[in-house]
Amino acid sequence: MVYLSGQLPVTAQGEALANQPFAIQARQVFTNIERVLADCGCNKTSLVQVRVYLCDVALWPDFNTLYADWLGPHQPARCVVPVPALHYGLALEIEAVAVLPT
């Protein structure tokens, strides 16, 4: 099993994307997740559980669209949790669990 700690919309260079539109922040988180998974010998289809923290429940429909575009037909178990605020003023954070390849 691979347990990914919360991934924020922060670039590889350490730039927090708090001033960027939600879609850019979400795509950065997806990129971060894919990089961690690749370092573990996995990919996004290895995901079995995803927990999403959104700073505004109104972002849920936009997140659903972006998430579906990112994952395609793969549908790991998912929980979406509205929260009042996230570190650095960012819009979302995602933690996940994946299965290592056999």
Backbone as a ProteinNet text record, in pm:
[ID]
protein_1_A
[PRIMARY]
MVYLSGQLPVTAQGEALANQPFAIQARQVFTNIERVLADCGCNKTSLVQVRVYLCDVALWPDFNTLYADWLGPHQPARCVVPVPALHYGLALEIEAVAVLPT
[TERTIARY]
84.7	0	89	38.6	104.5	6	49.8	-33.5	22.2	-51.9	-8	-60.6	30.4	-12.7	-78.5	-144	-217.3	-131.5	-180	-112.1	-184	-108.3	-160.5	-122.8	-190.3	-152	-25.4	85.3	216.5	304.7	375.2	460.5	582.6	653.7	777.1	881.5	869.7	961.7	918.4	807.4	759.9	666.7	618.7	527	383.1	324.3	183.7	97.7	-1.6	-82.5	-212.6	-211.2	-332.6	-398.2	-323.1	-379.7	-423.4	-414.2	-453.1	-598	-662.7	-799.5	-804.7	-923	-942	-894.7	-925.8	-887.5	-736.1	-661.7	-514.9	-466.5	-526.4	-488.4	-517.7	-635.2	-672	-577.9	-548	-457.5	-317.3	-273	-142.4	-143.4	-252.1	-262.8	-260.3	-332.9	-333	-191.2	-119	19	105.8	89.7	167.4	139.6	13.4	-24.3	39.1	31.8	90.1	240.8	308.3	453.5	486.6	412.4	436.8	409.7	298.9	266.7	375.3	423.5	528.3	655.5	689.4	807.1	792.7	668.6	641.5	616.5	628.7	603.5	456.9	374.8	230.2	187.2	59.3	-1.3	-140.6	-211.1	-340.5	-443.1	-427.6	-521.1	-489.4	-379	-345.5	-421.8	-484.5	-557.7	-677.6	-694.3	-810.7	-899	-842.2	-920.5	-861.8	-951.8	-911	-996.7	-931.3	-1002	-968.6	-1073.1	-1057.8	-1108.8	-1029.2	-1069.3	-1085.3	-1205.1	-1234.5	-1263.3	-1205	-1225.4	-1363.2	-1436.5	-1569.8	-1654.5	-1763.5	-1848.5	-1902.5	-1908.7	-1954.3	-1858.3	-1735.5	-1637.7	-1660.4	-1747.6	-1769.5	-1804.3	-1899.2	-1929.7	-1808.7	-1734.3	-1614.6	-1512.4	-1496.2	-1402.4	-1444.6	-1572.8	-1620.6	-1583.8	-1600.9	-1568.8	-1419.8	-1336.6	-1191.1	-1142.3	-1196.1	-1158.4	-1193.1	-1313.6	-1355.3	-1267.9	-1233.9	-1145.1	-1007.8	-959.1	-827.4	-824.5	-922.7	-920.2	-985.7	-1067.3	-1136.2	-1229.4	-1232.2	-1327.1	-1289.6	-1164.8	-1122.1	-1193.8	-1254	-1330.6	-1296.1	-1186	-1156	-1259.9	-1267.5	-1355.8	-1315.3	-1414.9	-1384	-1469.7	-1409.3	-1478	-1441.5	-1541.2	-1517	-1560.3	-1468.4	-1492.8	-1479.2	-1587	-1575.9	-1507.8	-1412.8	-1340.9	-1341.6	-1328.6	-1333.6	-1211.6	-1094.8	-973	-865.1	-769.1	-653	-526.6	-417.3	-288.7	-256.4	-195.3	-153.3	-270.4	-394	-508.9	-541.8	-497.3	-520.2	-663.1	-708.7	-848.4	-878	-776.8	-802.5	-677.8	-701	-595.3	-649.9	-564.8	-608.2	-507.3	-558.8	-476.6	-533.9	-451.7	-496.8	-425.7	-482.5	-423.6	-421.5	-306.9	-292.5	-238.3	-253.3	-201.9	-77.5	29	151.8	125.8	190.1	174.2	234.2	177.8	228.4	342.9
-117.9	0	124	228.5	359.2	457.9	529	629	766.1	842	975.6	1076.8	1150.3	1257.8	1366.5	1459	1563.9	1638.7	1642.4	1713.7	1845.4	1952.5	2087.4	2137.6	2242.3	2302.5	2387.4	2316.8	2378.6	2317	2400.1	2351	2278.7	2209.7	2141.5	2240.2	2365.3	2469.5	2531.5	2485.2	2533	2652.1	2686.9	2801	2758.4	2816.2	2791.7	2870.5	2804.3	2864.5	2926	2982.3	3037.7	3145.4	3219	3326.8	3280.8	3152.4	3097.4	3047.7	3041.4	2987.6	2843.8	2804.6	2672.5	2560.7	2569.2	2462.8	2444.2	2551.1	2541.4	2477.7	2516.1	2456.1	2305.8	2268	2126	2046.7	2098.1	2026.1	2012	2111.4	2100.5	1988.9	1977.7	1869.4	1734.3	1722.5	1597	1563.9	1664.5	1645.1	1597.9	1661.9	1622.2	1477.4	1439.2	1301	1204.3	1235.5	1147	1132.7	1239.9	1233.2	1143.8	1157.3	1072.2	926.6	902.4	765.2	706.8	784	735.6	701.1	783.2	755	623.6	579.1	454.2	337.3	361.9	257	236.4	336.2	328.5	434.1	436.2	543.4	570.9	661.5	703	589.7	487.6	374.7	282.8	310.4	236.8	289.9	406.1	467.3	382.2	361.3	288.2	374.8	484.6	574.6	714.4	813.1	953.3	1035.7	1122.3	1212.9	1355.2	1431.8	1566.9	1667.7	1769.1	1879.2	2002.8	2060.2	2180.7	2296.6	2413.1	2528.5	2592.2	2547.5	2602.7	2494	2456.8	2350.7	2387.6	2515.5	2559	2513.7	2475.2	2427.5	2281.3	2214.5	2071.4	2037.5	2102.9	2068.6	2086.1	2193.4	2213.7	2104.5	2070.8	1964.9	1833.3	1799.6	1674.3	1664.3	1771.9	1772.9	1752.2	1829	1817.7	1679.5	1627.3	1496	1386.4	1392.2	1292.4	1300	1420.7	1436.1	1376.6	1394.6	1345.2	1193.1	1135	991.1	908.2	968.2	889.5	789.3	665	567	509.8	530.8	477.7	554.6	482	546.4	486.8	535	488.7	541.8	479.6	530.8	674.8	760.6	902.9	964.7	1058.3	1138.1	1283.8	1371.1	1514.4	1584.5	1661.2	1724.9	1876.7	1951.6	2097.5	2141.6	2230.7	2282.5	2435.1	2499.6	2646.4	2712.3	2648.3	2708.3	2602.2	2627	2540.6	2625.5	2559.5	2627.3	2713.6	2826.1	2920.8	2981.9	2961.7	3013.8	2936.6	2811.8	2728.9	2675	2633.3	2595	2448.3	2360.7	2218.5	2145.9	2028.4	1936.1	1796.4	1706.7	1569	1473.3	1378	1267.1	1139.3	1036.7	917.6	792.5	679.2	548.4	476.7	413.4	338.6	199.2	109.9	-26.1	-40.2	-91.8	-116.5	-225.4	-215.6	-322.6	-454.1	-563.9	-693.7	-741
0	0	0	-62.1	-62.2	-1.2	101.8	167.2	133.3	53.9	14.8	115	174.2	263.7	180.4	245.6	176.2	75.3	-47.1	-154.9	-178.3	-175.2	-195.8	-333.9	-382.8	-510.1	-494.7	-481.5	-469.1	-576.4	-651.2	-759.8	-704.1	-791.6	-753.3	-702.1	-743.2	-698.6	-565.6	-509.8	-381	-386	-504.7	-518.6	-488.9	-385.7	-353.5	-452.4	-510.7	-617.8	-566.9	-448.5	-387.5	-472.9	-550.9	-632.8	-771.4	-797.9	-927.6	-923.7	-1041.3	-1046.2	-992.8	-949.2	-890.5	-983.3	-1112.1	-1205.6	-1209.8	-1205.9	-1207.5	-1077.9	-965.9	-838.4	-838.6	-884.9	-886.9	-976.5	-1093.8	-1185.3	-1125.3	-1049.7	-984.7	-880.9	-806.2	-708.9	-780.7	-891.2	-966.7	-1014.6	-1062.5	-1107.1	-990.8	-875.5	-758.3	-719.6	-723.1	-689.7	-788.7	-916.4	-1017.3	-998.6	-961	-938.2	-819.6	-711.3	-594.9	-630.3	-697.7	-737.5	-827	-922.8	-1013	-935.4	-836.4	-754	-677.8	-657.5	-586.3	-681.4	-811.8	-910.1	-940.3	-911.2	-933	-1034.4	-1062.4	-1142	-1086.6	-1149.2	-1092.7	-1088.5	-1172.7	-1166.1	-1047.5	-977.6	-855.4	-734.8	-749.2	-637.4	-598.3	-467.2	-417.8	-328.6	-276	-190.2	-200.5	-210.6	-222.5	-126.5	-50.8	39.6	-3.9	-34.1	-88.8	13.5	39.5	127.2	40	39.4	-39	55.7	27.6	115.9	96.6	-4.8	-31	-96.7	-34.7	-89.5	-228.5	-260.6	-392.5	-503.6	-467.8	-566.7	-604.5	-533.5	-554.2	-699.5	-764.2	-904.2	-997	-979.3	-1061.8	-1034.1	-906.8	-873.1	-937.7	-930.1	-989.5	-1137.4	-1210	-1353.4	-1376	-1304.8	-1318.9	-1278	-1170.8	-1119.1	-1219.9	-1276.1	-1374.8	-1499.9	-1543.5	-1659.1	-1630.2	-1507.7	-1470.2	-1461	-1392.9	-1368.6	-1477.6	-1562.2	-1663.9	-1598.8	-1648.8	-1596.2	-1459.8	-1416.3	-1285.5	-1174.4	-1080.9	-973.6	-837.4	-777.1	-640.9	-542.8	-427.3	-322.4	-294.1	-269.7	-253.4	-144.7	-74.3	26.2	-1	-3.8	-21.9	106.3	163.6	292.2	276.9	293.7	294.5	425.2	413.4	531	526.2	640.1	641.1	577.7	588	532.4	522.7	431.3	416.3	426.3	451.3	465.7	343.5	363.3	258.8	181.8	226.1	154.3	27.6	20.3	-98.6	-99.9	-218.6	-236.2	-208.9	-218.4	-198.1	-152.7	-97.5	-57	-79.5	-127.3	-151.8	-89.8	-12.7	35.3	-25.3	-35.1	-106.8	-59.3	-98.8	-75.3	-210.3	-239	-363.6	-330.7	-425	-411	-498.2	-438.9	-516.2	-618.6	-734	-833.2	-781.9	-827.5	-782.3	-870.3
[MASK]
++++++++++++++++++++++++++++++++++++++++++++++++++++++++++++++++++++++++++++++++++++++++++++++++++++++

